[in-house]
Amino acid sequence: QYNRVWIPDNEEVWKSAEITKNYKAGDRFLHVQLEDGTELNYPVDPAALPPLRNPDILVGENDLTALSYLHEPAVLHNLKVRFVESKLIYTYSGIILVAINPYKQLPIYGDAIIHAYSGQNMGDMDPHIFAVAEEAYKQMARNNKNQSIIVSGESGAGKTVSARYTMRYFAAVSKSSSNAQVEDKVLASNPITEAVGNAKTTRNDNSSRFGKYTEISFDQSYQIIGANMRTYLLEKSRVVFQSENERNYHIFYQLCALAMQPEFKHLKLGSAEEFNYTRMGGSTVIEGVDDRANMVETQKTFALLGLKGDFQMDVFKMLAAILHLGNVDITAAGDERSSIRLEDKHLNIFCELLDLNREKMAQWLCHRKIITTSETVIKPMTRAQAVNARDALAKKIYSHLFDFIVERINKALQFPGKQHTFIGVLDIYGFETFDVNSFEQFCINYANEKLQQQFNLHVFKLEQEEYMKEDIPWTLIDFYDNQPVIDLIEAKMGILELLDEECLLPHGTDENWLQKLYNNFVNKNSLFEKPRMSNMSFVIKHFADKVEYKCEGFLEKNRDTVHEVLIEILKESKFHLCANFFQDNPVSISPFSSTVSIKSARPVLKSPNKQLRMTVGSKFRSSLSLLMVTLNATTPHYVRCIKPNDEKLPFEFDSKRVTQQLRACGVLETIRISAQSYPSRWTYIEFFSRYSILMTQQELSINDKKQICKTVLQRLIQDSNQYQFGRTKIFFRAGQVAYLEKLRSDKLRHACITIQKTVRGWLQRKKFLRVKQAAITIQQYFRGQRTVRQAITARTLKQTWAAIIIQKYCRGYLVRRLCQLIHVAAVTIQAYTRGFLARRKYRKV
């Protein structure tokens, strides 16, 4: 078992190899043979030898912590075997459930499966998202403590689907006859938020472009009574820009699909190809997706939540207005000026839908008002500036509309009475790194740093609790703490604070802000780097990977500004929804609400006596802090979703992509933590069943199986530091289970050799005796024939012939006599039988 190792490979990341020559300390090369037969001299460093491969018995384990050798190649191989060969998409990694997207509908989520997992302990059945949901529900009911299920992973890994199935499980197991509609309403919130917050990207046809934390509330009987949703960092830039082969938010295409229906005629929409904001990516349809049917479904779920036709039409009117705003034609009137024709069709429809003043809107989309202490200056804008102002207005309207919809969903899910406990489901973006990383990726990775820190602390807490429960002596080990990265981002004079400071300056630019970062952190903070080939980027060493961020657009996206005059025009609208979005005094919202206070944005400095407006970064930091407080007050359960390939092929496993995600999502970090402690854990019964073959007759005569396990383990492993005896389990250091497997396989091999030796000896002896008997028989006949041939004479021949004749007559006589006897007997039997039958017939007559 010690002659197989993993060596790095450019294509498959790791390849299995067998050592063909003993390795001695100081050797520069390891002589190995790959599985395809290739001989290789692999250069090694004595301080970092290749990782050992696990015994075959452990390959395909449903819990990665059961592996004896816990390292990256072992985890990767185990996941690949389960996913590709066994078609199993779920695997445990201690407290984490690893879920690999199969890109195929599987029959493992029906009501029968839900009932099968209901009431079961987490390790009793195969890994499943329902097992995690059941564990959360059971712990909530048992301990009266709030729970959280944290679903993370990169775009296309299946986060949204996993979160949806957990909510469906809770709705199924906690359904009551009195609140039959509550569960349906909770589930109905998913299609709506997916319609307004999900979009097609190059990586995923249904990518969530926002983070979502849904609190499902339970009463004292642990039945669902309502829910509340919080959202994080909607990707507003998608409203006005999509990359090639991407789409805007689904709701726009659903609306365009029903544009010709009579009830939507007044919106004056057409196909999605007619609008700049929906055709930009060049892909207005998704293969296998029916936007018309999805729009009908969206309307049904709105109605199910009590949001009737008038509300829906107001929302659709806002969405149509955004599409028409994107088609407003802004023309250049010289180098420094731009203009919009008052006859512009789409401008008129936009103002008509939102009941706005057309002349004012046309003027202030192309002009800006600059207020100083002494005067007010009206300055014309270039065409590029006017287009940016138009797009900023569209993003602002959509952002407020999204918040408004979420707020109304929350109101529809409100419940009378007091919440007893809740289970939160967090569907949030995973760590991201692209060729070009901007402000959105920076915020997403910052959120993942905070979640990873919370995760590390929780893992250590659980690890320590496990050892305390089993009475195992334990000293907390050191682990990678990403607090320095978080400090770099959010501490005083950190990246976010310097960004906010630059945003407050009237002439602040991305370049000036980047130069401040260089001055503050280059050569002073090891986690921050300046790229060699670029003066417009910076690099941060995150817990998962190095990421290079392009500074262009950071200030604009952080400010999230719309010119004050445009806000004032929207306030004057007689369309109530539009006017309410931009009130000066927004209603105070609970910290746990999904929406934030909406205030008008000013591109210039406010007077010192007014409170400065919060930037997107500071809002996100505050909401993230509230999320961390919530998660720390609950018992978390982790689901890490993995994308197996970029082509969306069913059950295809790209080792490079999977390894990249394992490194980024904390699975390997958990394993590293486990590997430094006691990663392998066996109950006494499991150990006895597996290794009873290593026990002597004297040891087996002991009645207490727990004592037998202790006795045999002390005999087999001399170093007592390599294992610990708990109350119900035996804890092993890394590699010890593999050593026991080697002893077991050696014992089985020795027993097999003994059996083979005995059987082969018996077979050979049997064959020898058969051959010997055959030889004696042949010799006997040969010698007899030779003697007959030598002594034969005419007399002997006559005597022989006479004997044959005598034998013939004797045998004939004997046979005839026997035949006569049989004949007489048969006749006698027949006579008696016929008499008996005749008498019986006579009696009957």
N, C-alpha and C positions, 0 to 999 in steps of 0.2 A: 504493500500500500504506500510505501514511502518512495517509490521509484517513478511516480508520475507528478509532473509539475505543469504550471502554466507559464508560457513565455509570451511577451508582447508581440502583436502582429498589426501591421498597418491597415489591413482590410477588416479582419474579424475582431480587432482589439486584443483578444487573447486566444492562443492556440494551445491545445493539450499536447504534451510531449512525454515520452518515456525515457528515463535515464538509462543509457546503455553501458556506462562505465562508472565505477565507484568514484565519487567525488571526495577529494582529500583537501584538507585545509591548505590554502595557499594556491590551489589550482586556479589558473586564469580562465579556463574554459570548462563548460559542462557539456559532456557528450550526450546528446539526446536524439531520439527518433520521433518524428512527427507521426500523426495518425495515418497520413498518406504514404508512409514508408521513407520519407526523406530523412537522411542523416544530417545532423547539424552540430557544429561546435559553437555553442552559445557562450559568448563572453559574459562573465559574471563578476560581480563585486562581492567579496566575502562578507561585507557588512549588509548586503541586500540581496540575498539569494532569491531565486524565483519562488513564487508562492506554491505550496503543495496542493495537489488536487484531492478532493474528498473521496472516501470510499464509495463504490457504486451504490451501496445500500442507502446512502444518504442523498443521492441525486434524485431530484423530484420531490423533496420534502415540501409540505405545504406551509412550513414556517421556516424562514431563512435562519433564525437563531438556533435551529436544531442542527445546522451544519457544524461539523467539527472545526473546519478551517473557515473563518469568516473574513473574506476579503472580496475585492471587486470581481475577479474572474469567477469565483465560486458562486456569487450572487447572480452574475450575468448568465452563467451556464444553467443554474437551477431555474431561473425564470424562462430561459429559452426552451428547456426541456418541457416544462409545464405548458407553456404557451403553444409551441409549434407541434410537439408530439402528442401531448394529452389534451390540447384545446381547452386548457384551464386558464382563465384570465385573471383570477384572484389568487394572491399569495400573501401570507402574513410575514411581516418582518418585525417580530416582537409586538409592540403596540400599534404598529402601522399596518394598514391594509394597502398592498400594492395592487393597483387595478390597471391592466393593460387593455387599451381600446382594441377590440377585435375587428372593428369596421364591418360588423355583420350583426344582424338581429339574432340573438340567442334565446332559446326557450327556457330561460332560467329565472324569469321574473314574474311568473304567474301567481295567482292566488294560492295555489297548492304549495308553491315554494315558500311563500310568505308564512303560511300556517306551519310548514315544516320547521322553519327557523324560530317561530314564536315560542318563547319559553325555554329555548335551548341555551346551554352555556356556550361561550365563544369558541372553545376548542373542541366541542363535541362533534361539530359537523365541518364540512369543507369550508374553506375561506369564502366569504361572500359579503357584498355590501349590506345585505340584510342582517348578517351576523353582527356587524358593527352597529347597525341601527338598533338591533335587539339588545346589545350590551349597553348602549346608552340609555335605552328605555328602562331596562332592568335596574341599572344603577340609580337612575332618577327615582324609580319607585321604591327601591330598597333603602337608599340613603337620604331621600328627600333633598337632593342636591341638583342644581341646574347642570346641564350637560352641553357640550358643543361638539359638533362634527366638522372638522376642518378639511375641506376638499381642495386640493391644490394640484397644479400640473400646468404644462404649457398649453398653448392654444391647439385644440384638436385632440387632446388627450382623453377627453370624455368627462370633464368636471361637471358640466351642466347636467348631463344624463345621470351621473352618480348622485348629485344633489337631489335630482328629481325623484330617483328611486328611494332615497332615504325618506323623503317627505311622504311618498306614497306608502311606504311601510308603516310609518307612524299613523297615517290616516286609516290604514287597514286594521292595525292591532288595537287602536284606541277608539274605534267607532262606537258610538252610542245611538240608541234609537231616538232619543230626544233631540240630539244635535246632529242629525243626519246630514244637514246641509253645510255645517261648519267645515268638515273635512274636505268637502267638494270645493268650497270657496278657497281654502288654503291651497289646494292643488291647482285651482283655476288661476292663481296669481302667476304661475310659471309661464303659461303661453303669452300672457300680456307683456311681462317684463322681457321675455325673449323677443317678442315682436319689436319692441321699442328700444331694446338695449343690445340685441345680437345682430351680427352681420356676417356676410361671407368674406373670408380673408383667403390668402393664398394657402394657408395652412389648415383651414377649417371652414366648412360650409355654414356652421352655426356657432360662430365664435362670440362669446360674451365679451362685450367691450366695456364692462364695468364690474366692480366687485359687489357682492351681495351677501348680507348676513340676515338670515330669516329666523326670527325667534318664534317657535311653535309653542303656544301656551297650553298648559294642562291644568285641570282642576284637581281637587283632592282625590277624586276617583281615577286620576291619571287618564282622563279623556280630553281630547282636543276641544278647547273652547274659543280659540282665536289664534291670531298670529300678528307679527309686526316685522317690517322689513327695513333694513338700513342699506343704503347703497354708497359706493365709493368710486370716485374718479371716473366718471363717464368720459369716453373718448369723443369729445365734442368735435375735434378736427375732422372726424370721418364724415360729418354732415356736409362738409364743403369740399372734401378731397378724399379720393380713393386711389390706391395704386392699381396697376394693371391686374386684371382678373379678379378684382375685389368688388364688393357691392357696398352701398350705403346700408342703413338700418332696414331690416326686413319690412317694417311697417309702410315705408314709402312704396315699395314694389307691390305690396298687397293692396294698397290704396289705388295705385295705377291700374292694377289688374281688374278692378271693378269700376273704373272711371266712367264706363258707358252705362252703368245702372242708373235708372231714373233718379234714385235718391241722392246720387253723387253728381248729377249733371251740373248743379250750381257751382261746384268746385272748379269746373272748366279744366279738368285734367285730361291727359291723353296717356299714351304708352310711356313706359319708363325711358325709352330711347329719346323722347322729346325734351327731357330736362337735364340741364348741366349737372345737377347734383346727383343724378341717378345713373347717368351714362358714362361718367368719367372713367370708370374702371374697365369699360368695354364689355362687361359681363352682366347683363340685366336679368338673366335667368340662371337657376341652379338645376342641374340635371336631377330629375327625380323629385323635385319640389314643385307643388302646385300652389302658386301664390293666391289664386282665387279661393281655393278651398281653405287655405290658411287664414285668409281675411275673414271668411265666414266663421271659422273657429275662433278667431280673435273677438269678433262681435259677440259670439255666444258667451265667451268667458267674461267679457265686459258685463253682459246682461246677468250672468250668474252671480257676479259680485254686486249686483244692484245698480250698476252704472248704465242707465237706460239710454234710449235713443238720443235725447237732447245732449247729454254729456258726450256721447260718442261723436255726434256730429260736430260739436265744438272742437273736440280734439282733432278730428279729420280736417276741419277748416284751418286750424293752425298748421297742420302738416302740409296741406295744399298750399298755404300761403308761403311756407318756406321754399317749396319747390318753385313757385312762381318768382319769388325773390331771387333765386339763383339764376333765373333766365332774364332778369332785368339787364338790358343792354347799356353798358357804360362806355361812352366814346371819349376819345382824347380830343380836347379842344386846345391844341398847343402842347408845349412841353410841360407846363406846370398846372394845367387846368384839365378838367373833365366835365362831362355833362350827361344828363339823361333826358330823353325826349318825354314831354308830358303825355304824348300819344302812345308811349310804349305799352303794348298790350299787357305784358306781364306785370308791369308796375301798377297799372289800373286794376288788374285782378287782385294783386297783393293788397292794395289799399282798400279795395271793395270788401274783400274777405275779412280784414281786420278793422274795417271802418276807420281808416286813417285819412289824414289830409294829404292828397296826392302832391300838391305843389311843394309843401314843406318837405315831404319825404324825398322828392326828386332833388330839391336844393341841398338838403343836409346829408344826403349820401355822398355828395361831391364837394362839400365844404366842411370845415371844422371851426369851432369857436374856441379861441384861446383867451382865457381870463387871467389878467395880471392884476396887481394891486392898483394900478392907475387907469387901465383901460381894458376894453374888450375888443379883440381883433378877430375878424372873420377871414379865414385863409382858405383859398381854393386848394383842392387836392389833385394830385396827378391821377391818371387812370388806375395805376397799380395801387395807390393808396385808397382810392374809392372802392376798388374791388375788394381790398382787405377789409374796409369798413362794412361793406355789404355782407361779406362772409362772416365777419365777427357778429353782426346783428343776427344772422341766421343761426349761428352756433348758440348765441345767447337765448334766443327764443326756444330752440329745441331743448337746451339744457333745462330751462325753467319748465317746459312742458313735461319733460321726463320726470323732474322732481314732483311736479303737480300730480301726474298719473300715479306715481308711487305713493304719494300722500293720500290720494283718494282710495287706493287699494288698501292702505293701512286702516283708513276709516271704515272701509267695508269689512275688514277683518277684526275690528274692535269687538270687545266682548264685555258684557255686563258682569259685575262682580270682580272678585280679586283673583289674580293669577297665583296659583300655588307653586308651580315649578314651570320651567321651560327647557326645551332643547333647541339650541341654535345650530343652524346649518350654514356654514361659511363656504360660499362658492367664489373663490377669488383667484385672480391671475397668478400664474406661477412665474418663476424667475425667467426673464427674457433677455436674449442677446441676438441682435440682428446685424446685418452689414452696416446699417445706419441706425443708431440709437438716439432717440430724442427725449424730450421732457417726460413723455408718457412712460417710456421704459425706465427712466430714472426713478419716477415715483413708484412704479410697479416693483422694481428691484429693492427700493427702500422699504416697501411694505413687506417684501419677502425676508429682508434682513430682520425686521421686527418679529415676524412669525417664526423665523428660524431660532431666534434667541429664546422666545417663549417655548418653542419645541424642545430645545436643548435642556432648559431648566426643568421642564416637565418630565423628560425622559430620565434625568438623573434622580428626580424626586421619586418616580415610580420604581426605578432600579433600587434605590435605597429602601423604599417601603417593602419591596419584595424580600430583600435580605433581612430586614428587621422582622418581617412576618415569619420567616423560616429560621430565625435565630442564628443568622450567619454573621460572624465577625466581619466588619466592612469599614474600610476607610475610603471616603469619597475621592475619586480620581480626578485629575485635572482634565479639562476638555477645552476645545476651541471655543473661545468666547468672542463673538463678533461685536461686542460693545464698542471697540475702537472704530469700526466702520460706521456704526450708528452715530457715534459722537462726531465723526468727520462730517456726516450729513446734517445732523439736527442740533448739535451743541452750539453754544455761544460762539459767534464768528465762524460757524460751520458753513457748508455749501448753501443750505437753504436760507440762512440768515443773510449771507452775502448777496444771494439772489434777490431777496426781498429788499435789501438796502439799495441795490442797483435799480430795482423797479421804481423806487420812490424818486429817483433823480429824473428831472425833466428830460435830460438828454442821455439817459442811460442806454447802453448798448450791450449786446451779447459779448462783443470783443472786450469791452472794458471789464465786464464781470469775469470773463475768463482770465484776463490778466491779473485780476485780484486773486483768483484761485491759484494761479501759478506763483504769485508772490507769497501767498500764505502757506502753501502746502508742498510745493516742489522742493525736494531734498530735506523737508522738515517732517513730512508724514509719509511713512513707507507704504501706506495704502493708496496714495495718490501719485499718479505719474503724468508726465507730459509726453505725448506721442512724439517719436523722433521725426516723423514725416508730415506732421500737421501742426499748425498754429491755431486751429479752430476746434480742437477736441481736447478732452481730458479722459484719463483712465482711472477707474476705481477698482481696487482688488476686493471684490465681494466674496462672501463665504463660498460661493459656488464656482465663480470664474471671474477672470478679468473682463471688464466691459469698457469699451471706448464710446464715449458720448460726444455727439456733435453739438456744439453750443448754439448753433443757429436756431432761433425760434424759442429759446428758453424763456427770455424775458416776456415776449408777447403772450406765450401760453400761460405764464405765471400771473401776468397782470389780468388776462382775460377781460380786456377792456372793450367797451362800446361807448362811442361818443355820447356825452351827456345830452346833447340836443336830440339825438335819436331816441334816447330813453324818454325824454319829455314828450316827444310826439306819440310814442306808444302809450304813455300814461293818459293822453287825451283821448284815446280810442273809446268809442262807445260800445265796443265789443267787450263784454265784462271779463272774459277770460284773459284777454290781452292786457287790459287795464290793471287787473288784480296782480298779474305777474310782477309789475314794476312799481308797486306802492312804496312810498317813502318809509312807512312804518310797518314792516312785515310782522306778522303774528309770531310771537315767541314760540319756538319749537322745543320739545323735550329733547334732551341729549340722545335719547334712544330713537328719535324720529329719523326717517330716511331723508328728510329734506333739510336744507340749510337756509339760514336767513338770506333773503334775496335783496340786495341793495344795488343802487345804480352805480356804474363804474365811471370814474373820471380819469382822463388821461393826464391831468395836470395835478400839481400839488394842491391839497386842500389847505385852508387856513389852519394855523396851529391849534386853534381851540376845537377843531372837529376831529373826531376819531378817524384814524386812517383806515382805509378799507383793507380787509384781509385778502391776501393773495391766494391763488389756488394751492400753492405749496403749503402755506400756513394752515389753510382749511384742512388739507389732506393730513397734515401732521396731527392736528387736533382730533380729527375723526379717527385716525389710526390709534392715537393714545386711548380714546374711549373704547375702541375695539379691544385693545390689549387689556384694559381694566376688566372688560366683560369676560374675555377668554380666561383671564387669571382667576376670575371668581367662579368659573365653571370647571367641570372635569372634561378635559378635551379628549377626543378620539380622532385619529388621523387617517385620511385616505389620500394616498399619493397616486395620481393618475399618470400613466406613461403612454406616450405615443410611439407605437412600434416601428412606424415607417412614415415617410413623407408623401408617399403615393396613395395613401388611404386604401391599401390592398389588404384583404382579410387574411389574418393569421400569417403575415409576413413579418419577420423579425430582423430589423437592421441593428446590428450590435453597436455600431458607432453612435447612432441616435439614442439608443436606449441607455448606453453608458453615459452619454452627455447629460441626460435627464437624471439618471441615478446620482450623478455627482452634484447636480444642481438642486435636487429636491429633498436632500437630507436623509435618504435611505442609507447611503454608505456611511454617513456620519453616525447614524444610530448603530450601525453594525460595528463601526470603529469603537464606539462607546462600549458595546457589549463585549467586543473582542478583548478589551483591556480588563474585563472583570471575569465573570463566569458565564460564558455565552451558552454553553450546553447544559440543559436541565432535564433530568429524567426522574420520574416518580420511582419509588422503590419497586413497585409491581412491574413497571416497564423494564427496569434494569434486571430484575430477576428473570423475567420471561426471555429477555434477549441474551443474557450472559450466563444462564444456568449451566450451559455446556462447559464453562470454565471452572465450575465449582466441583470440589471433591465430594465423595460420598459422606465423609465425616461432616463437612460443612452443610450438606443437604439434610443431614439428620437433625439439624437444629430446627425447632418448631417456628421460631420467629423469623419471618422472611426479611424484615428490616435488619435484624442482627446478622443474617446470612450475607446480605449485601455489604454491610460494613466489614465483616470479616474477610470476604473474598477481595474487596477493593483494597484493603490494607495489605493483603498479600500480593496483589498484582501490581499496584502502583506504590513504590516505596516512599516517594516524596509526598508527604501528607499536605503540602501546600498546593498541590495540583487539583485538589478536590475538597469539598466541604459537605458535611451531612446536615441537611435541614430537617425540619419537622416532617415534611411530606415528600421532599425531593432531594436528589443528590446533584450538587452543582460542580461542573467540571471547567477547568481552564481550557483555553483553546488548544486543540490537538489531542486531548486525552481520549475523547471518544474514538478518534481515528486509531489511536494506539490500542484501545480495547478491541476495536474491530479487527486490527491486525492479529492480536492474540486469538480472537475468536476464529478468524479465517485460517490461522495456522493450525489451531486445534482441529477444525473441520477438515483441513487438508490432510493432517496426519491420520485422522480417523478414516478419511476416504482412501488414503494409501493403504492402510491396514486392511480395509474391506476389499479393496482391489487385489491386494497381494493374496489374501486368503481365497477369494473367488477364482483368481487366475490359477493358483496352485491346484485347487479342486478340479477345475476344468481340465488342466493339463494331466492330472493323475487319471481322471476319468477317460480322457482320450488315450492315454498310454495303456490302460488296462484293456480298452476296447481293441486297440491295435495288437496288443499281446495275445488276446484271445483269438483274434482273427488269424494271427500267424500260427498259433498252435493248431487250429483247425485245418488250415492249409497244409501244414506239415503232416498232420495225421492222415488226411486223404492222399497226399502225395506218396507217403511211405506205404500206405495200404495198396495203392495201385501198383507201385513198383514191385511189392512182394508178390501180388497176384500174377503180374506179368512174368516174373521169374519162375514161379512154381507151377504154372499152368500146364496141364497135360490133357490128352484126349479123354482119359478116364475122368479127370476132374470136370471136363466139359460135359460128359454124359451124365455124371452125377448131378451136376448143376442143373441140366435140362430136366432130368427126372424130378428133381426137387421142385422145380418151377411148376411142372405138370401136376404133381401131388398138391402143391399149394393152391393151384387153380381150382381143382375139384373140391378140396376141403373148404376153400373160401366160398365157392358156389353153394355147397351143401349148407353151410352155416347161414348164408344170406337167405336161401329159400326157407330154411327152418324159421328164421326170424320173421320172414314175410308172412308165413302161414300163421304164426302166433299172433301177429298184429291183425291179420284178417279175421281170425276167430274172435279176437277181443273186440274188434270194431263191430262185427255182426251182433255179438252179444249186447254190446252197449246200445246199438240201434234197436234191437228187439225190445229191450227193457224200456227204452225211451218212447218207442211207438206205443207200447202197451200202456205206459203211464199217461201219454197224451190222449189215447182213445178212451181210457177210463175216465179221465177228467172231463172230456167232451160228453161222454155218456151221462155222467152225473149232472152236468149242466143242463142237458136236454130233459 
